[in-house]
Each structure stands twice: as structure tokens, then as C-alpha cells.
């Protein structure tokens, strides 16, 4: 994922609400959300080039997500896949804290990442651009391609919009998908400087990204009720017309 909004233990109906966009190069081969044939306990989309994923969960209620940390000047050409950090967590039974403690000493072998792992009740955060493991506090959080809750325009704007949309007893996934499709770009004076140049910073500043060869490939909305009933929705976009197809899964964890 490249943009994640979540509400944790902060809603009368849902213990966890996630609304997220995955941004990727258009040519990268990807499978839409489904139960994996080789690991049928895992539900999520899949990167068919490295076999990992950007976001998924399993039938035990374990959840994991990753975004890239944008630092093009320090890319390692032979670094392991960051998507494997998600899938490997879902295939283990160790606690989120144990898992992240095992990754921490070798985190610098990967290109920049932000990793969220845990379950429907609690989540933990690790980045290789920040020391230590952080347990997410109750409330609303936003994550893009800098550290958790960094005040980039689309993160701040998105968190406020997200909070207003979930401020009701029942949340309609459609309103969150509409939010995630927002193409408005930030004004130049608010853009971060991540070393990619002003034109690319503008393009990347919208919640939903479109460009000739890179952009938002899919959106995911996950709603987990306090009784552990899960609705998992993934909307995949046609990269020519941006028509969409949505898959919905329901399970109890």
C-alpha cells in the first residue's frame, strides 16, 4: 500500500476500520484479492512477481500491511521483497512484537518500508527509517510513504475526511472508496521534498494517483465489528478507463 487510513478501537460498531490505496507500476503483475491457493488461510491481493503482498489478513484475524518509504537516492537493487514481510507474518503464529523484533536487526537490508502487523485488536509499527517498535494507540492514524502520521497534505486531509465519514453507527464502504478516489493535488507550497522533483511530487500528492505508467491500482476497505465479523472489500481499477470491479469477502475471526 502507499496510503493507509485506519481507526483502531475508536468506534462504537467497529474495532478496526481500514481504508487504503495501493500504488504501483502498471506493468507489475498482480492478482486481485482472494484466498491464496497455496495458503488458503490468507485473504488478500498478491504481487505475482515476488509472491508477497501489500495488505492481507488470515482466518485467525492476523492483519499486516506495508508501504514503501520514499527515498530513491538509497535504493538497493538486490534488496529482498518488502511484500514478504507481510505474507511471512501471516504464516507464523508468533506475536507481532516477536515478529518485529526478529526483523529489526536486518531491517536495513530492505529498501525503505513502513510495516504494520498485528490482529484486529492491536497493531504494531516498524520502519527502517525509525528506531524501535511502536504499538498503535487508540484512534485514527494515517500512513503514506514517510513515517506513520507524518503530516503530508494527503495524510492530514485524508485523516480528517476519514474521521468525518466514519462518525456514524454504520459505515458504508462506498463512501470510503469515494474518499480514496480523490485526485486533488496539494498546492506546491505544501509539497514534501523527497528528491523526486516538483512535477513528480505534484503527481504523487493526490490520494488517488494517475500517470502514464504508475498510479493507484486498487483500493481496500476493511471493517471489523466488535464481534469479530469482517467485511473485506477490494476495488481494482482498469488502468485505461479506470472503470472498477469490487470483490467482497465476509468472515468471522
C-alpha positions in Angstrom: 0.0 0.0 0.0 1.0 3.6 -0.4 -1.8 5.3 1.6 -3.5 3.8 4.6 -6.1 5.3 7.0 -7.2 3.3 10.0 -9.4 3.7 13.0 -8.4 1.4 15.9 -10.6 0.7 18.9 -12.3 4.1 18.3 -15.8 3.3 17.0 -19.0 2.0 18.7 -19.6 -0.6 16.0 -16.2 -1.4 14.5 -13.0 -2.2 16.4 -10.9 -1.7 13.2 -11.6 0.2 10.1 -9.0 0.4 7.3 -9.2 2.4 4.0 -6.1 2.0 1.8 -4.8 2.6 -1.7 -2.1 0.5 -3.4 0.1 2.5 -5.8 2.4 0.6 -8.1 3.8 0.5 -11.6 1.1 -0.6 -14.1 3.2 -3.3 -15.6 3.8 -5.2 -12.4 1.8 -8.4 -12.4 -0.8 -8.6 -9.7 -3.6 -10.9 -8.5 -6.8 -9.5 -7.1 -7.9 -10.2 -3.5 -8.8 -13.9 -2.9 -7.9 -16.8 -0.6 -4.5 -17.9 -1.8 -4.4 -21.3 -3.4 -1.1 -22.3 -1.7 -2.1 -20.7 1.6 -5.9 -20.8 1.8 -5.9 -19.3 5.2 -4.7 -15.9 3.8 -7.0 -13.4 2.1 -5.7 -10.5 0.1 -4.3 -9.4 -3.2 -0.9 -10.7 -4.3 2.2 -9.5 -6.1 2.8 -12.2 -8.8 6.4 -11.2 -9.3 7.7 -11.7 -5.7 4.7 -13.7 -4.3 4.3 -11.3 -1.4 1.5 -8.7 -0.8 0.9 -5.2 0.3 -2.1 -6.0 2.5 -3.7 -9.2 3.7 -5.2 -10.9 6.7 -5.7 -14.5 7.7 -8.6 -16.5 9.1 -7.2 -16.2 12.7 -7.6 -12.4 12.5 -3.9 -11.5 11.9 -3.5 -8.4 9.7 -0.5 -6.9 8.0 0.2 -4.0 5.6 3.3 -2.4 4.2 4.1 0.9 2.4 7.4 1.9 0.8 9.4 4.7 2.4 10.2 7.1 -0.4 14.0 7.5 -0.7 15.0 7.0 -4.3 18.6 8.0 -3.6 19.2 5.0 -1.4 17.5 2.2 -3.4 19.2 -1.2 -3.1 18.9 -3.1 -6.4 19.3 -6.5 -4.7 17.2 -5.9 -1.6 14.6 -8.6 -0.6 10.9 -8.1 -1.3 9.1 -5.9 1.2 5.9 -7.7 0.4 7.3 -10.8 2.0 7.3 -9.0 5.3 3.5 -9.1 5.2 3.0 -12.7 4.0 5.6 -14.2 6.3 3.9 -12.6 9.3 0.5 -14.1 8.3 2.1 -17.6 8.0 3.5 -17.5 11.6 2.0 -17.8 15.0 4.5 -15.6 16.8 3.2 -12.4 18.4 3.5 -9.2 16.4 6.1 -7.9 18.8 8.3 -11.0 18.5 8.0 -10.9 14.7 9.1 -7.3 14.5 11.9 -7.8 17.0 13.3 -10.6 14.7 13.1 -8.3 11.7 14.6 -5.2 13.4 18.3 -6.3 13.2 18.1 -7.0 9.5 15.7 -4.2 8.6 18.4 -2.2 6.7 18.8 -5.0 4.2 15.4 -3.9 2.8 14.6 -0.8 0.8 12.7 1.8 2.9 9.5 0.4 4.4 6.7 1.0 6.9 5.3 -2.2 8.3 2.1 -2.6 10.3 1.4 -6.1 11.8 -0.9 -7.4 14.4 -4.5 -8.5 14.7 -8.0 -7.0 14.7 -7.5 -5.8 18.3 -4.0 -4.3 18.2 -1.4 -3.3 15.7 2.4 -2.6 15.9 4.6 -0.5 13.6 8.2 -0.8 12.4 10.1 1.3 9.9 13.7 1.0 8.9 13.8 4.8 8.9 13.0 5.0 12.7 14.3 3.2 15.7 12.1 1.0 17.8 8.7 -0.8 17.6 5.6 1.2 18.3 2.2 0.0 19.5 -0.5 2.0 17.8 -2.6 4.0 20.1 -6.4 4.0 20.1 -7.7 6.5 17.5 -7.1 7.4 13.8 -3.8 7.0 12.0 -2.5 7.8 8.6 0.4 6.4 6.7 1.9 7.1 3.3 5.5 7.0 2.1 7.0 8.7 5.1 6.8 7.7 8.8 3.5 7.0 10.4 1.3 10.1 10.9 3.8 12.3 9.0 1.8 15.5 8.2 1.9 15.3 4.4 -1.0 17.1 2.8 -2.9 14.0 1.7 -2.3 12.3 5.0 -3.7 15.2 7.0 -6.5 15.9 4.6 -7.3 12.2 4.4 -7.3 11.6 8.2 -9.8 14.5 8.7 -12.1 13.3 5.9 -11.8 9.7 7.0 -12.8 10.7 10.6 -15.9 12.6 9.3 -17.0 9.6 7.2 -16.9 7.0 10.0 -18.6 9.3 12.5 -21.8 7.3 12.4 -23.1 4.0 13.7 -22.8 2.1 10.4 -20.1 2.8 7.8 -20.9 2.4 4.1 -17.8 1.1 2.3 -18.8 3.0 -0.8 -18.2 6.4 0.9 -14.6 5.3 1.8 -14.0 4.1 -1.7 -15.1 7.6 -2.9 -12.7 9.2 -0.5 -9.9 7.1 -1.7 -10.6 8.1 -5.3 -9.8 11.8 -4.6 -7.5 13.1 -7.3 -7.0 16.6 -5.9 -3.3 17.6 -5.8 -1.7 19.6 -3.0 -0.5 23.2 -3.6 3.2 23.5 -4.3 4.0 25.3 -1.1 2.8 22.2 0.9 4.5 19.5 -1.0 7.3 17.5 0.7 10.7 17.4 -0.9 11.6 13.7 -1.2 14.1 14.1 -4.0 11.9 13.2 -7.0 11.4 16.7 -8.4 8.5 19.1 -8.3 6.5 17.5 -11.2 6.6 14.1 -9.6 5.9 15.5 -6.1 2.7 17.1 -7.6 1.6 13.8 -9.2 2.2 11.8 -6.0 0.4 14.3 -3.8 -3.1 13.2 -4.5 -4.8 10.3 -2.7 -5.6 8.6 -6.0 -2.6 8.7 -8.3 -2.8 8.7 -12.1 0.2 8.9 -14.5 1.2 7.2 -17.8 3.0 4.3 -16.1 2.4 4.5 -12.3 -0.6 5.0 -10.0 -3.3 3.6 -7.8 -4.0 0.0 -8.8 -6.6 -0.9 -6.2 -8.3 0.3 -3.0 -9.2 -1.8 0.0 -11.8 -1.2 2.7 -11.9 -3.5 5.8 -14.5 -3.2 8.5 -14.2 -5.4 11.6 -17.1 -5.4 14.1 -16.7 -5.8 17.8 -18.0 -9.4 17.4 -15.1 -10.1 15.0 -17.2 -10.2 11.9 -15.1 -8.9 9.0 -16.1 -7.3 5.7 -13.1 -7.2 3.3 -13.7 -5.2 0.1 -11.1 -4.7 -2.7 -11.8 -2.4 -5.7 -9.5 -3.0 -8.7 -9.2 -0.3 -11.4 -8.9 -0.8 -15.1 -5.7 1.1 -15.9 -7.1 2.5 -19.2 -10.6 3.6 -18.4 -10.5 3.5 -14.5 -13.7 1.5 -14.5 -13.6 -0.7 -11.5 -14.5 -4.2 -10.2 -15.1 -4.8 -6.5 -14.8 -8.1 -4.6 -16.3 -8.6 -1.2 -15.5 -11.3 1.4 -17.1 -11.8 4.8 -15.7 -13.9 7.5 -15.5 -14.3 11.3 -12.2 -14.4 13.0 
